[in-house]
Amino acid sequence: MPAHIAGPMHATPAPVWLPYPDDVNALLPSLWSDNVTKSDSGILTIAGHSVTDLAERYGTPTLVMDVADFTARAENYLSAYSAAFSTEKGLAGVDVFYAGKAFLCTAVARWVHEAGLGLDTCSLGEMMVARAAGVPGDRVGLHGNNKSVAELEYALDYGVGRIFVDSLDEITLLESIAAAKGTVAPVMLRVTVGVEAHTHDFIATAHEDQKFGLSVSAGTAAKAAEAVANSAHLRFDGLHSHIGSQIFDISGFQVAAARVLGLRAEIMAEHGVDLPDVDLGGGFGIRYTSQDTPIPVAEMAQELAEVVAKECRGLGTNVPRISIEPGRAIVSPSMFTLYRVGTVKEVDTDSGIRTYVAVDGGMSDNIRTALYDADYSCSLANRNSGAEPAIVRVVGKHCESGDIIVRDEYMGADVSSGDLVAVPSTGAYCRSLANNYNHLPKPGVLAVTADKVEWIVTPEDYSQMLRSDPGMSAGEQV
Ligand SMILES: *Cc1c(COP(=O)(O)O)cnc(C)c1O
């Protein structure tokens, strides 16, 4: 007998990780950026600006960045790693490269550079943004498993400091391009060391059966090393390993670091070269919901420094300069997405009544829930609720039942049309993965400080979105 006939209406159960809130209106501080608070009346406020004003003035959906939080996070990464890898401790220093694919625009490229970080790119478009922002080429890295001739030529002209070579084909191509330009390309080899990071399968990238990198176990990395070591047009700077994303287990990084340093020792001995750089990649896990328990930045830096020192001692090699490439960990917690509620629906399901709260964006501005089964949290942002907490599912407005933003969260049961809902930690892989599904324009990104509110990415308008359709005459565009 269906549940709704068998007894009184009951709500769907909460997932085991989601605690019943003491106060459904309170913000869980660890999920929000430094300068986000709630006023006594329950209005979410960022650096003194209320989201009710921001929504009124700038519209929804909008991504909102806490600029001071972002720069503090970038500076904190650099200072924690610089302290752990200092020459006083017998190490050879460190570089932190922000992974631009997480979220990139010229303002962010500039802030990252001013904070002393380098910038990783993986396409012509990303390099163009870095260059327009005034980031010097030698502070830029270029990744990618299938770089085009145009991208490699641009990188050499720009003076990119590190090209992460990902295949044997690329070695041949890059060598010929560098030779034709009469120059020498700076090369780091991206190797896969067979470490499987403990994270969601779709975003783990160090399995051997995957498109990235040169396999150590299959001998491809050794072949690549020989080719680069013997090339007059390639400068062999070092090795790179990236084991995945949203990783909470330190041991994956430790094993990967040990294997890369072991490979480095073999290559240096065999080819009589010095490899001054080792890049340990990014993927440091962050907190999207209360179930996530990230490793503190300074602790991770310290652990990695100890592994590097110990392995190099054991191998009898010098210590390389280390680099890391955090993307998500720097930008994600510094932004939230502000939506307005349109419709609220109670749906009778096998496990009880589920409340669907539909907002004015969705999988076009945050596809991570649909793509990776990611969990997010959210909060009513325009008022306090006096109602009992209820489990809700926040969904978008797209023609797709998988168009879910927040799978499960407690909100006051009276959430209704016209309310504002804010989803924290949407800085990484949300705007950068935005799409125009259902012909929705992509939202803008508002950068907020105490004395300034400005677009760092303007909201796309209909004429921008539709101009690639030659059938849209000017008159039909908004
Ligand atoms: C994606 C990526 C990163 C950044 O990953 P995060 O999870 O955002 O820290 C770093 N390095 C490489 C090579 C990547 O592909």
The ligand as an SDF file (V2000), in Angstrom:
LIG
                    3D

 15 15  0  0  0  0  0  0  0  0999 V2000
   42.1090   20.4830  -12.1210 C   0  0  0  0  0  0  0  0  0  0  0  0
   43.5410   20.5060  -11.8710 C   0  0  0  0  0  0  0  0  0  0  0  0
   44.0530   21.1550  -10.7500 C   0  0  0  0  0  0  0  0  0  0  0  0
   43.1760   21.8210   -9.7080 C   0  0  0  0  0  0  0  0  0  0  0  0
   42.3590   20.9180   -9.0520 O   0  0  0  0  0  0  0  0  0  0  0  0
   41.5130   21.4370   -7.7840 P   0  0  0  0  0  0  0  0  0  0  0  0
   40.7090   20.2510   -7.3940 O   0  0  0  0  0  0  0  0  0  0  0  0
   40.6770   22.5570   -8.2530 O   0  0  0  0  0  0  0  0  0  0  0  0
   42.4990   21.8510   -6.7590 O   0  0  0  0  0  0  0  0  0  0  0  0
   45.4140   21.1880  -10.5820 C   0  0  0  0  0  0  0  0  0  0  0  0
   46.2440   20.6130  -11.4830 N   0  0  0  0  0  0  0  0  0  0  0  0
   45.7880   19.9770  -12.5790 C   0  0  0  0  0  0  0  0  0  0  0  0
   46.7370   19.3680  -13.5100 C   0  0  0  0  0  0  0  0  0  0  0  0
   44.4340   19.8910  -12.8050 C   0  0  0  0  0  0  0  0  0  0  0  0
   43.9810   19.2490  -13.8820 O   0  0  0  0  0  0  0  0  0  0  0  0
  1  2  1  0
  2  3  1  0
  2 14  2  0
  3  4  1  0
  3 10  2  0
  4  5  1  0
  5  6  1  0
  6  7  2  0
  6  8  1  0
  6  9  1  0
 10 11  1  0
 11 12  2  0
 12 13  1  0
 12 14  1  0
 14 15  1  0
M  END
$$$$
